[in-house]
């Protein structure tokens, strides 16, 4: 194998590694964003659960139950 062939292979490998590094960075950024979104959704779910438990614990705060509509 000649020096030119080895140089070409090395350049190809370095190019591939550069693209893989970029892809890994992009995936890491997307993963970090999704983690933040999941944490925000968990907090919101926790807050909604707390609100629901508060309403269930105080029936006076619950919305009034509508009577069924009259039948014709």
N, CA, C and O atoms as a Tripos MOL2 file, in Angstrom:
@<TRIPOS>MOLECULE
protein
  288   287    72     0     0
PROTEIN
NO_CHARGES

@<TRIPOS>ATOM
      1 N           0.8540   -1.1670    0.0000 N.3       1 UNK1
      2 CA          0.0000    0.0000    0.0000 C.3       1 UNK1
      3 C           0.9050    1.2370    0.0000 C.2       1 UNK1
      4 O           1.8780    1.3090    0.7510 O.2       1 UNK1
      5 N           0.5730    2.1860   -0.8390 N.am      2 UNK2
      6 CA          1.4370    3.3650   -0.9800 C.3       2 UNK2
      7 C           1.0750    4.4310    0.0440 C.2       2 UNK2
      8 O           0.0310    4.3800    0.6950 O.2       2 UNK2
      9 N           1.9700    5.3880    0.1600 N.am      3 UNK3
     10 CA          1.7330    6.4980    1.0860 C.3       3 UNK3
     11 C           0.4880    7.2860    0.6990 C.2       3 UNK3
     12 O          -0.2240    7.7850    1.5710 O.2       3 UNK3
     13 N           0.2190    7.4020   -0.5920 N.am      4 UNK4
     14 CA         -0.9540    8.1310   -1.0700 C.3       4 UNK4
     15 C          -2.2350    7.4210   -0.6340 C.2       4 UNK4
     16 O          -3.1920    8.0670   -0.2070 O.2       4 UNK4
     17 N          -2.2490    6.0850   -0.7430 N.am      5 UNK5
     18 CA         -3.4150    5.3110   -0.3240 C.3       5 UNK5
     19 C          -3.6410    5.4520    1.1860 C.2       5 UNK5
     20 O          -4.7740    5.6240    1.6360 O.2       5 UNK5
     21 N          -2.5730    5.3800    1.9520 N.am      6 UNK6
     22 CA         -2.6920    5.5280    3.4050 C.3       6 UNK6
     23 C          -3.1780    6.9250    3.7790 C.2       6 UNK6
     24 O          -4.0080    7.0880    4.6730 O.2       6 UNK6
     25 N          -2.6540    7.9180    3.0900 N.am      7 UNK7
     26 CA         -3.0720    9.2970    3.3530 C.3       7 UNK7
     27 C          -4.5580    9.4610    3.0440 C.2       7 UNK7
     28 O          -5.2870   10.0900    3.8110 O.2       7 UNK7
     29 N          -5.0020    8.9050    1.9370 N.am      8 UNK8
     30 CA         -6.4150    8.9970    1.5500 C.3       8 UNK8
     31 C          -7.3000    8.2930    2.5800 C.2       8 UNK8
     32 O          -8.3610    8.8020    2.9420 O.2       8 UNK8
     33 N          -6.8640    7.1320    3.0470 N.am      9 UNK9
     34 CA         -7.6400    6.4040    4.0610 C.3       9 UNK9
     35 C          -7.7060    7.1900    5.3660 C.2       9 UNK9
     36 O          -8.7520    7.2510    6.0120 O.2       9 UNK9
     37 N          -6.5890    7.7850    5.7440 N.am     10 UNK10
     38 CA         -6.5570    8.5800    6.9800 C.3      10 UNK10
     39 C          -7.4790    9.7890    6.8580 C.2      10 UNK10
     40 O          -8.2090   10.1050    7.7970 O.2      10 UNK10
     41 N          -7.4540   10.4560    5.7300 N.am     11 UNK11
     42 CA         -8.3310   11.6150    5.5100 C.3      11 UNK11
     43 C          -9.7970   11.1800    5.5710 C.2      11 UNK11
     44 O         -10.6300   11.8680    6.1620 O.2      11 UNK11
     45 N         -10.1050   10.0440    4.9620 N.am     12 UNK12
     46 CA        -11.4780    9.5290    4.9980 C.3      12 UNK12
     47 C         -11.9030    9.2190    6.4330 C.2      12 UNK12
     48 O         -13.0150    9.5540    6.8410 O.2      12 UNK12
     49 N         -11.0230    8.5830    7.1890 N.am     13 UNK13
     50 CA        -11.3380    8.2720    8.5890 C.3      13 UNK13
     51 C         -11.5110    9.5380    9.4190 C.2      13 UNK13
     52 O         -12.4300    9.6240   10.2330 O.2      13 UNK13
     53 N         -10.6430   10.5120    9.2200 N.am     14 UNK14
     54 CA        -10.7550   11.7680    9.9600 C.3      14 UNK14
     55 C         -12.0450   12.5000    9.6140 C.2      14 UNK14
     56 O         -12.6860   13.0800   10.4910 O.2      14 UNK14
     57 N         -12.4270   12.4760    8.3420 N.am     15 UNK15
     58 CA        -13.6780   13.1080    7.9200 C.3      15 UNK15
     59 C         -14.8680   12.4080    8.5600 C.2      15 UNK15
     60 O         -15.7910   13.0580    9.0510 O.2      15 UNK15
     61 N         -14.8410   11.0770    8.5520 N.am     16 UNK16
     62 CA        -15.9260   10.3050    9.1620 C.3      16 UNK16
     63 C         -16.0330   10.6130   10.6480 C.2      16 UNK16
     64 O         -17.1350   10.7930   11.1660 O.2      16 UNK16
     65 N         -14.9160   10.6740   11.3260 N.am     17 UNK17
     66 CA        -14.9100   10.9650   12.7650 C.3      17 UNK17
     67 C         -15.4550   12.3710   13.0170 C.2      17 UNK17
     68 O         -16.2000   12.5880   13.9730 O.2      17 UNK17
     69 N         -15.0890   13.3140   12.1690 N.am     18 UNK18
     70 CA        -15.5840   14.6870   12.3420 C.3      18 UNK18
     71 C         -17.1040   14.7280   12.2220 C.2      18 UNK18
     72 O         -17.7730   15.3840   13.0220 O.2      18 UNK18
     73 N         -17.6570   14.0260   11.2190 N.am     19 UNK19
     74 CA        -19.1080   13.9850   11.0610 C.3      19 UNK19
     75 C         -19.7610   13.2690   12.2450 C.2      19 UNK19
     76 O         -20.8220   13.6880   12.7070 O.2      19 UNK19
     77 N         -19.1490   12.2070   12.7370 N.am     20 UNK20
     78 CA        -19.6940   11.4940   13.8860 C.3      20 UNK20
     79 C         -19.6620   12.3640   15.1390 C.2      20 UNK20
     80 O         -20.6050   12.3450   15.9290 O.2      20 UNK20
     81 N         -18.5980   13.1170   15.3250 N.am     21 UNK21
     82 CA        -18.5190   14.0380   16.4670 C.3      21 UNK21
     83 C         -19.6380   15.0770   16.4000 C.2      21 UNK21
     84 O         -20.2740   15.3830   17.4090 O.2      21 UNK21
     85 N         -19.8690   15.6110   15.2110 N.am     22 UNK22
     86 CA        -20.9340   16.5970   15.0400 C.3      22 UNK22
     87 C         -22.2990   15.9620   15.3320 C.2      22 UNK22
     88 O         -23.1380   16.5640   16.0020 O.2      22 UNK22
     89 N         -22.5120   14.7590   14.8310 N.am     23 UNK23
     90 CA        -23.7860   14.0730   15.0740 C.3      23 UNK23
     91 C         -23.9860   13.8070   16.5660 C.2      23 UNK23
     92 O         -25.0910   13.9700   17.0850 O.2      23 UNK23
     93 N         -22.9360   13.4050   17.2450 N.am     24 UNK24
     94 CA        -23.0210   13.1440   18.6820 C.3      24 UNK24
     95 C         -23.3650   14.4300   19.4350 C.2      24 UNK24
     96 O         -24.1900   14.4030   20.3490 O.2      24 UNK24
     97 N         -22.7540   15.5390   19.0710 N.am     25 UNK25
     98 CA        -23.0490   16.8260   19.7150 C.3      25 UNK25
     99 C         -24.5120   17.2200   19.4920 C.2      25 UNK25
    100 O         -25.1800   17.6850   20.4160 O.2      25 UNK25
    101 N         -25.0070   17.0340   18.2640 N.am     26 UNK26
    102 CA        -26.4010   17.3650   17.9640 C.3      26 UNK26
    103 C         -27.3520   16.4710   18.7490 C.2      26 UNK26
    104 O         -28.3550   16.9450   19.2810 O.2      26 UNK26
    105 N         -27.0400   15.1840   18.8220 N.am     27 UNK27
    106 CA        -27.8850   14.2620   19.5880 C.3      27 UNK27
    107 C         -27.8500   14.5990   21.0730 C.2      27 UNK27
    108 O         -28.8720   14.5070   21.7530 O.2      27 UNK27
    109 N         -26.6960   14.9830   21.5750 N.am     28 UNK28
    110 CA        -26.5710   15.3650   22.9760 C.3      28 UNK28
    111 C         -27.4210   16.5980   23.2770 C.2      28 UNK28
    112 O         -28.0820   16.6600   24.3130 O.2      28 UNK28
    113 N         -27.4030   17.5760   22.3760 N.am     29 UNK29
    114 CA        -28.2040   18.7890   22.5590 C.3      29 UNK29
    115 C         -29.6920   18.4570   22.5420 C.2      29 UNK29
    116 O         -30.4580   18.9790   23.3510 O.2      29 UNK29
    117 N         -30.1000   17.5870   21.6180 N.am     30 UNK30
    118 CA        -31.5080   17.1920   21.5490 C.3      30 UNK30
    119 C         -31.9140   16.4270   22.8020 C.2      30 UNK30
    120 O         -33.0100   16.6270   23.3260 O.2      30 UNK30
    121 N         -31.0490   15.5650   23.2750 N.am     31 UNK31
    122 CA        -31.3340   14.8000   24.4770 C.3      31 UNK31
    123 C         -31.4600   15.7120   25.6890 C.2      31 UNK31
    124 O         -32.3490   15.5220   26.5190 O.2      31 UNK31
    125 N         -30.5860   16.6920   25.7970 N.am     32 UNK32
    126 CA        -30.6560   17.6420   26.9110 C.3      32 UNK32
    127 C         -31.9570   18.4360   26.8630 C.2      32 UNK32
    128 O         -32.5760   18.6690   27.9010 O.2      32 UNK32
    129 N         -32.3740   18.8520   25.6780 N.am     33 UNK33
    130 CA        -33.6270   19.5780   25.5250 C.3      33 UNK33
    131 C         -34.8110   18.7020   25.9330 C.2      33 UNK33
    132 O         -35.7090   19.1580   26.6410 O.2      33 UNK33
    133 N         -34.8110   17.4580   25.4910 N.am     34 UNK34
    134 CA        -35.9050   16.5410   25.8460 C.3      34 UNK34
    135 C         -35.9320   16.2800   27.3470 C.2      34 UNK34
    136 O         -37.0070   16.1680   27.9370 O.2      34 UNK34
    137 N         -34.7710   16.1830   27.9630 N.am     35 UNK35
    138 CA        -34.7170   15.9840   29.4080 C.3      35 UNK35
    139 C         -35.3540   17.1660   30.1310 C.2      35 UNK35
    140 O         -36.1160   16.9810   31.0790 O.2      35 UNK35
    141 N         -35.0390   18.3880   29.6820 N.am     36 UNK36
    142 CA        -35.6400   19.5820   30.2940 C.3      36 UNK36
    143 C         -37.1560   19.5810   30.1160 C.2      36 UNK36
    144 O         -37.8920   19.9120   31.0450 O.2      36 UNK36
    145 N         -37.6230   19.2110   28.9250 N.am     37 UNK37
    146 CA        -39.0580   19.1670   28.6650 C.3      37 UNK37
    147 C         -39.7400   18.1150   29.5350 C.2      37 UNK37
    148 O         -40.8300   18.3510   30.0550 O.2      37 UNK37
    149 N         -39.1130   16.9710   29.6920 N.am     38 UNK38
    150 CA        -39.6760   15.9080   30.5320 C.3      38 UNK38
    151 C         -39.7480   16.3630   31.9760 C.2      38 UNK38
    152 O         -40.7420   16.1060   32.6560 O.2      38 UNK38
    153 N         -38.7130   17.0330   32.4560 N.am     39 UNK39
    154 CA        -38.7270   17.5400   33.8340 C.3      39 UNK39
    155 C         -39.8420   18.5570   34.0200 C.2      39 UNK39
    156 O         -40.5230   18.5420   35.0460 O.2      39 UNK39
    157 N         -40.0400   19.4440   33.0440 N.am     40 UNK40
    158 CA        -41.1200   20.4370   33.1280 C.3      40 UNK40
    159 C         -42.4830   19.7370   33.1370 C.2      40 UNK40
    160 O         -43.3770   20.1290   33.8870 O.2      40 UNK40
    161 N         -42.6400   18.7200   32.3200 N.am     41 UNK41
    162 CA        -43.9030   17.9750   32.2810 C.3      41 UNK41
    163 C         -44.1420   17.2190   33.5890 C.2      41 UNK41
    164 O         -45.2780   17.1280   34.0540 O.2      41 UNK41
    165 N         -43.0850   16.6800   34.1780 N.am     42 UNK42
    166 CA        -43.2230   16.0010   35.4710 C.3      42 UNK42
    167 C         -43.6900   16.9780   36.5410 C.2      42 UNK42
    168 O         -44.5660   16.6550   37.3440 O.2      42 UNK42
    169 N         -43.1020   18.1810   36.5520 N.am     43 UNK43
    170 CA        -43.5250   19.2010   37.5300 C.3      43 UNK43
    171 C         -44.9840   19.5770   37.3210 C.2      43 UNK43
    172 O         -45.7440   19.6920   38.2820 O.2      43 UNK43
    173 N         -45.3740   19.7680   36.0680 N.am     44 UNK44
    174 CA        -46.7650   20.1200   35.7580 C.3      44 UNK44
    175 C         -47.7090   19.0050   36.1770 C.2      44 UNK44
    176 O         -48.7690   19.2780   36.7410 O.2      44 UNK44
    177 N         -47.3530   17.7730   35.9150 N.am     45 UNK45
    178 CA        -48.1750   16.6400   36.3150 C.3      45 UNK45
    179 C         -48.3040   16.5730   37.8300 C.2      45 UNK45
    180 O         -49.3840   16.3060   38.3580 O.2      45 UNK45
    181 N         -47.2030   16.8150   38.5220 N.am     46 UNK46
    182 CA        -47.2350   16.8300   39.9860 C.3      46 UNK46
    183 C         -48.1670   17.9330   40.4890 C.2      46 UNK46
    184 O         -48.9610   17.7100   41.4020 O.2      46 UNK46
    185 N         -48.0690   19.1200   39.8910 N.am     47 UNK47
    186 CA        -48.9310   20.2340   40.2920 C.3      47 UNK47
    187 C         -50.3980   19.9230   40.0290 C.2      47 UNK47
    188 O         -51.2550   20.2060   40.8670 O.2      47 UNK47
    189 N         -50.6880   19.3460   38.8790 N.am     48 UNK48
    190 CA        -52.0780   18.9920   38.5660 C.3      48 UNK48
    191 C         -52.6040   17.9200   39.5150 C.2      48 UNK48
    192 O         -53.7620   17.9620   39.9280 O.2      48 UNK48
    193 N         -51.7530   16.9650   39.8560 N.am     49 UNK49
    194 CA        -52.1480   15.9350   40.8190 C.3      49 UNK49
    195 C         -52.4440   16.5410   42.1780 C.2      49 UNK49
    196 O         -53.4010   16.1440   42.8430 O.2      49 UNK49
    197 N         -51.6280   17.4980   42.5940 N.am     50 UNK50
    198 CA        -51.8660   18.1720   43.8730 C.3      50 UNK50
    199 C         -53.1760   18.9430   43.8410 C.2      50 UNK50
    200 O         -53.9450   18.9080   44.8020 O.2      50 UNK50
    201 N         -53.4310   19.6330   42.7490 N.am     51 UNK51
    202 CA        -54.6840   20.3770   42.6230 C.3      51 UNK51
    203 C         -55.8810   19.4330   42.6500 C.2      51 UNK51
    204 O         -56.8950   19.7310   43.2820 O.2      51 UNK51
    205 N         -55.7690   18.3050   41.9720 N.am     52 UNK52
    206 CA        -56.8620   17.3390   41.9550 C.3      52 UNK52
    207 C         -57.1130   16.7850   43.3510 C.2      52 UNK52
    208 O         -58.2640   16.6390   43.7610 O.2      52 UNK52
    209 N         -56.0510   16.4750   44.0810 N.am     53 UNK53
    210 CA        -56.2200   15.9770   45.4470 C.3      53 UNK53
    211 C         -56.8590   17.0410   46.3440 C.2      53 UNK53
    212 O         -57.6690   16.7130   47.2120 O.2      53 UNK53
    213 N         -56.5020   18.3030   46.1410 N.am     54 UNK54
    214 CA        -57.1110   19.3860   46.9210 C.3      54 UNK54
    215 C         -58.6070   19.4730   46.6530 C.2      54 UNK54
    216 O         -59.3990   19.6360   47.5810 O.2      54 UNK54
    217 N         -58.9880   19.3670   45.4020 N.am     55 UNK55
    218 CA        -60.4100   19.4380   45.0520 C.3      55 UNK55
    219 C         -61.1490   18.2230   45.6110 C.2      55 UNK55
    220 O         -62.2530   18.3520   46.1400 O.2      55 UNK55
    221 N         -60.5440   17.0600   45.4920 N.am     56 UNK56
    222 CA        -61.1890   15.8500   46.0180 C.3      56 UNK56
    223 C         -61.3300   15.9210   47.5340 C.2      56 UNK56
    224 O         -62.2970   15.3980   48.0880 O.2      56 UNK56
    225 N         -60.3800   16.5610   48.2100 N.am     57 UNK57
    226 CA        -60.4230   16.6600   49.6660 C.3      57 UNK57
    227 C         -61.4480   17.6910   50.1350 C.2      57 UNK57
    228 O         -61.9110   17.6190   51.2740 O.2      57 UNK57
    229 N         -61.8080   18.6400   49.2860 N.am     58 UNK58
    230 CA        -62.7760   19.6780   49.6400 C.3      58 UNK58
    231 C         -63.9210   19.6580   48.6300 C.2      58 UNK58
    232 O         -63.8570   20.3540   47.6170 O.2      58 UNK58
    233 N         -64.9550   18.8800   48.8880 N.am     59 UNK59
    234 CA        -66.0520   18.7650   47.9210 C.3      59 UNK59
    235 C         -66.7010   20.1060   47.5930 C.2      59 UNK59
    236 O         -67.2550   20.2610   46.5050 O.2      59 UNK59
    237 N         -66.6500   21.0830   48.5040 N.am     60 UNK60
    238 CA        -67.2480   22.3870   48.2230 C.3      60 UNK60
    239 C         -66.5220   23.0870   47.0720 C.2      60 UNK60
    240 O         -67.1150   23.9240   46.3930 O.2      60 UNK60
    241 N         -65.2500   22.7570   46.8440 N.am     61 UNK61
    242 CA        -64.4910   23.3640   45.7570 C.3      61 UNK61
    243 C         -64.7470   22.6850   44.4150 C.2      61 UNK61
    244 O         -64.4290   23.2390   43.3620 O.2      61 UNK61
    245 N         -65.3140   21.5000   44.4540 N.am     62 UNK62
    246 CA        -65.5590   20.7540   43.2220 C.3      62 UNK62
    247 C         -66.6930   21.4270   42.4360 C.2      62 UNK62
    248 O         -67.5950   22.0040   43.0430 O.2      62 UNK62
    249 N         -66.6640   21.3640   41.1230 N.am     63 UNK63
    250 CA        -67.7620   21.9500   40.3420 C.3      63 UNK63
    251 C         -69.0620   21.2090   40.6260 C.2      63 UNK63
    252 O         -69.0800   20.0020   40.8650 O.2      63 UNK63
    253 N         -70.1420   21.9710   40.5930 N.am     64 UNK64
    254 CA        -71.4600   21.3810   40.8580 C.3      64 UNK64
    255 C         -71.8010   20.3690   39.7670 C.2      64 UNK64
    256 O         -71.4910   20.5610   38.5910 O.2      64 UNK64
    257 N         -72.4350   19.3070   40.1870 N.am     65 UNK65
    258 CA        -72.8570   18.2810   39.2350 C.3      65 UNK65
    259 C         -74.1590   18.7480   38.6060 C.2      65 UNK65
    260 O         -75.1180   19.0660   39.3090 O.2      65 UNK65
    261 N         -74.1880   18.7880   37.2840 N.am     66 UNK66
    262 CA        -75.3970   19.2200   36.5920 C.3      66 UNK66
    263 C         -76.4210   18.0960   36.6000 C.2      66 UNK66
    264 O         -76.0740   16.9290   36.4140 O.2      66 UNK66
    265 N         -77.6660   18.4460   36.8130 N.am     67 UNK67
    266 CA        -78.6980   17.4000   36.7340 C.3      67 UNK67
    267 C         -78.8250   16.9480   35.2770 C.2      67 UNK67
    268 O         -78.5290   17.7080   34.3540 O.2      67 UNK67
    269 N         -79.2580   15.7270   35.0850 N.am     68 UNK68
    270 CA        -79.4120   15.2700   33.6950 C.3      68 UNK68
    271 C         -80.4960   16.0740   32.9780 C.2      68 UNK68
    272 O         -81.4340   16.5500   33.6170 O.2      68 UNK68
    273 N         -80.3790   16.2290   31.6750 N.am     69 UNK69
    274 CA        -81.3890   17.0020   30.9560 C.3      69 UNK69
    275 C         -82.7500   16.2950   30.9960 C.2      69 UNK69
    276 O         -82.8160   15.0680   31.0720 O.2      69 UNK69
    277 N         -83.8270   17.0760   30.9460 N.am     70 UNK70
    278 CA        -85.1530   16.4430   30.9860 C.3      70 UNK70
    279 C         -85.3900   15.6080   29.7130 C.2      70 UNK70
    280 O         -84.9430   15.9530   28.6200 O.2      70 UNK70
    281 N         -86.0870   14.5350   29.9040 N.am     71 UNK71
    282 CA        -86.4050   13.6780   28.7620 C.3      71 UNK71
    283 C         -87.6800   14.1700   28.1190 C.2      71 UNK71
    284 O         -88.5950   14.6270   28.8050 O.2      71 UNK71
    285 N         -87.7430   14.0790   26.8400 N.am     72 UNK72
    286 CA        -88.9350   14.5470   26.1270 C.3      72 UNK72
    287 C         -89.8970   13.4470   25.8950 C.2      72 UNK72
    288 O         -90.9560   13.6660   25.3070 O.2      72 UNK72
@<TRIPOS>BOND
     1     1     2 1
     2     2     3 1
     3     3     4 2
     4     3     5 am
     5     5     6 1
     6     6     7 1
     7     7     8 2
     8     7     9 am
     9     9    10 1
    10    10    11 1
    11    11    12 2
    12    11    13 am
    13    13    14 1
    14    14    15 1
    15    15    16 2
    16    15    17 am
    17    17    18 1
    18    18    19 1
    19    19    20 2
    20    19    21 am
    21    21    22 1
    22    22    23 1
    23    23    24 2
    24    23    25 am
    25    25    26 1
    26    26    27 1
    27    27    28 2
    28    27    29 am
    29    29    30 1
    30    30    31 1
    31    31    32 2
    32    31    33 am
    33    33    34 1
    34    34    35 1
    35    35    36 2
    36    35    37 am
    37    37    38 1
    38    38    39 1
    39    39    40 2
    40    39    41 am
    41    41    42 1
    42    42    43 1
    43    43    44 2
    44    43    45 am
    45    45    46 1
    46    46    47 1
    47    47    48 2
    48    47    49 am
    49    49    50 1
    50    50    51 1
    51    51    52 2
    52    51    53 am
    53    53    54 1
    54    54    55 1
    55    55    56 2
    56    55    57 am
    57    57    58 1
    58    58    59 1
    59    59    60 2
    60    59    61 am
    61    61    62 1
    62    62    63 1
    63    63    64 2
    64    63    65 am
    65    65    66 1
    66    66    67 1
    67    67    68 2
    68    67    69 am
    69    69    70 1
    70    70    71 1
    71    71    72 2
    72    71    73 am
    73    73    74 1
    74    74    75 1
    75    75    76 2
    76    75    77 am
    77    77    78 1
    78    78    79 1
    79    79    80 2
    80    79    81 am
    81    81    82 1
    82    82    83 1
    83    83    84 2
    84    83    85 am
    85    85    86 1
    86    86    87 1
    87    87    88 2
    88    87    89 am
    89    89    90 1
    90    90    91 1
    91    91    92 2
    92    91    93 am
    93    93    94 1
    94    94    95 1
    95    95    96 2
    96    95    97 am
    97    97    98 1
    98    98    99 1
    99    99   100 2
   100    99   101 am
   101   101   102 1
   102   102   103 1
   103   103   104 2
   104   103   105 am
   105   105   106 1
   106   106   107 1
   107   107   108 2
   108   107   109 am
   109   109   110 1
   110   110   111 1
   111   111   112 2
   112   111   113 am
   113   113   114 1
   114   114   115 1
   115   115   116 2
   116   115   117 am
   117   117   118 1
   118   118   119 1
   119   119   120 2
   120   119   121 am
   121   121   122 1
   122   122   123 1
   123   123   124 2
   124   123   125 am
   125   125   126 1
   126   126   127 1
   127   127   128 2
   128   127   129 am
   129   129   130 1
   130   130   131 1
   131   131   132 2
   132   131   133 am
   133   133   134 1
   134   134   135 1
   135   135   136 2
   136   135   137 am
   137   137   138 1
   138   138   139 1
   139   139   140 2
   140   139   141 am
   141   141   142 1
   142   142   143 1
   143   143   144 2
   144   143   145 am
   145   145   146 1
   146   146   147 1
   147   147   148 2
   148   147   149 am
   149   149   150 1
   150   150   151 1
   151   151   152 2
   152   151   153 am
   153   153   154 1
   154   154   155 1
   155   155   156 2
   156   155   157 am
   157   157   158 1
   158   158   159 1
   159   159   160 2
   160   159   161 am
   161   161   162 1
   162   162   163 1
   163   163   164 2
   164   163   165 am
   165   165   166 1
   166   166   167 1
   167   167   168 2
   168   167   169 am
   169   169   170 1
   170   170   171 1
   171   171   172 2
   172   171   173 am
   173   173   174 1
   174   174   175 1
   175   175   176 2
   176   175   177 am
   177   177   178 1
   178   178   179 1
   179   179   180 2
   180   179   181 am
   181   181   182 1
   182   182   183 1
   183   183   184 2
   184   183   185 am
   185   185   186 1
   186   186   187 1
   187   187   188 2
   188   187   189 am
   189   189   190 1
   190   190   191 1
   191   191   192 2
   192   191   193 am
   193   193   194 1
   194   194   195 1
   195   195   196 2
   196   195   197 am
   197   197   198 1
   198   198   199 1
   199   199   200 2
   200   199   201 am
   201   201   202 1
   202   202   203 1
   203   203   204 2
   204   203   205 am
   205   205   206 1
   206   206   207 1
   207   207   208 2
   208   207   209 am
   209   209   210 1
   210   210   211 1
   211   211   212 2
   212   211   213 am
   213   213   214 1
   214   214   215 1
   215   215   216 2
   216   215   217 am
   217   217   218 1
   218   218   219 1
   219   219   220 2
   220   219   221 am
   221   221   222 1
   222   222   223 1
   223   223   224 2
   224   223   225 am
   225   225   226 1
   226   226   227 1
   227   227   228 2
   228   227   229 am
   229   229   230 1
   230   230   231 1
   231   231   232 2
   232   231   233 am
   233   233   234 1
   234   234   235 1
   235   235   236 2
   236   235   237 am
   237   237   238 1
   238   238   239 1
   239   239   240 2
   240   239   241 am
   241   241   242 1
   242   242   243 1
   243   243   244 2
   244   243   245 am
   245   245   246 1
   246   246   247 1
   247   247   248 2
   248   247   249 am
   249   249   250 1
   250   250   251 1
   251   251   252 2
   252   251   253 am
   253   253   254 1
   254   254   255 1
   255   255   256 2
   256   255   257 am
   257   257   258 1
   258   258   259 1
   259   259   260 2
   260   259   261 am
   261   261   262 1
   262   262   263 1
   263   263   264 2
   264   263   265 am
   265   265   266 1
   266   266   267 1
   267   267   268 2
   268   267   269 am
   269   269   270 1
   270   270   271 1
   271   271   272 2
   272   271   273 am
   273   273   274 1
   274   274   275 1
   275   275   276 2
   276   275   277 am
   277   277   278 1
   278   278   279 1
   279   279   280 2
   280   279   281 am
   281   281   282 1
   282   282   283 1
   283   283   284 2
   284   283   285 am
   285   285   286 1
   286   286   287 1
   287   287   288 2
@<TRIPOS>SUBSTRUCTURE
     1 UNK1         2 RESIDUE 1 A UNK
     2 UNK2         6 RESIDUE 1 A UNK
     3 UNK3        10 RESIDUE 1 A UNK
     4 UNK4        14 RESIDUE 1 A UNK
     5 UNK5        18 RESIDUE 1 A UNK
     6 UNK6        22 RESIDUE 1 A UNK
     7 UNK7        26 RESIDUE 1 A UNK
     8 UNK8        30 RESIDUE 1 A UNK
     9 UNK9        34 RESIDUE 1 A UNK
    10 UNK10       38 RESIDUE 1 A UNK
    11 UNK11       42 RESIDUE 1 A UNK
    12 UNK12       46 RESIDUE 1 A UNK
    13 UNK13       50 RESIDUE 1 A UNK
    14 UNK14       54 RESIDUE 1 A UNK
    15 UNK15       58 RESIDUE 1 A UNK
    16 UNK16       62 RESIDUE 1 A UNK
    17 UNK17       66 RESIDUE 1 A UNK
    18 UNK18       70 RESIDUE 1 A UNK
    19 UNK19       74 RESIDUE 1 A UNK
    20 UNK20       78 RESIDUE 1 A UNK
    21 UNK21       82 RESIDUE 1 A UNK
    22 UNK22       86 RESIDUE 1 A UNK
    23 UNK23       90 RESIDUE 1 A UNK
    24 UNK24       94 RESIDUE 1 A UNK
    25 UNK25       98 RESIDUE 1 A UNK
    26 UNK26      102 RESIDUE 1 A UNK
    27 UNK27      106 RESIDUE 1 A UNK
    28 UNK28      110 RESIDUE 1 A UNK
    29 UNK29      114 RESIDUE 1 A UNK
    30 UNK30      118 RESIDUE 1 A UNK
    31 UNK31      122 RESIDUE 1 A UNK
    32 UNK32      126 RESIDUE 1 A UNK
    33 UNK33      130 RESIDUE 1 A UNK
    34 UNK34      134 RESIDUE 1 A UNK
    35 UNK35      138 RESIDUE 1 A UNK
    36 UNK36      142 RESIDUE 1 A UNK
    37 UNK37      146 RESIDUE 1 A UNK
    38 UNK38      150 RESIDUE 1 A UNK
    39 UNK39      154 RESIDUE 1 A UNK
    40 UNK40      158 RESIDUE 1 A UNK
    41 UNK41      162 RESIDUE 1 A UNK
    42 UNK42      166 RESIDUE 1 A UNK
    43 UNK43      170 RESIDUE 1 A UNK
    44 UNK44      174 RESIDUE 1 A UNK
    45 UNK45      178 RESIDUE 1 A UNK
    46 UNK46      182 RESIDUE 1 A UNK
    47 UNK47      186 RESIDUE 1 A UNK
    48 UNK48      190 RESIDUE 1 A UNK
    49 UNK49      194 RESIDUE 1 A UNK
    50 UNK50      198 RESIDUE 1 A UNK
    51 UNK51      202 RESIDUE 1 A UNK
    52 UNK52      206 RESIDUE 1 A UNK
    53 UNK53      210 RESIDUE 1 A UNK
    54 UNK54      214 RESIDUE 1 A UNK
    55 UNK55      218 RESIDUE 1 A UNK
    56 UNK56      222 RESIDUE 1 A UNK
    57 UNK57      226 RESIDUE 1 A UNK
    58 UNK58      230 RESIDUE 1 A UNK
    59 UNK59      234 RESIDUE 1 A UNK
    60 UNK60      238 RESIDUE 1 A UNK
    61 UNK61      242 RESIDUE 1 A UNK
    62 UNK62      246 RESIDUE 1 A UNK
    63 UNK63      250 RESIDUE 1 A UNK
    64 UNK64      254 RESIDUE 1 A UNK
    65 UNK65      258 RESIDUE 1 A UNK
    66 UNK66      262 RESIDUE 1 A UNK
    67 UNK67      266 RESIDUE 1 A UNK
    68 UNK68      270 RESIDUE 1 A UNK
    69 UNK69      274 RESIDUE 1 A UNK
    70 UNK70      278 RESIDUE 1 A UNK
    71 UNK71      282 RESIDUE 1 A UNK
    72 UNK72      286 RESIDUE 1 A UNK
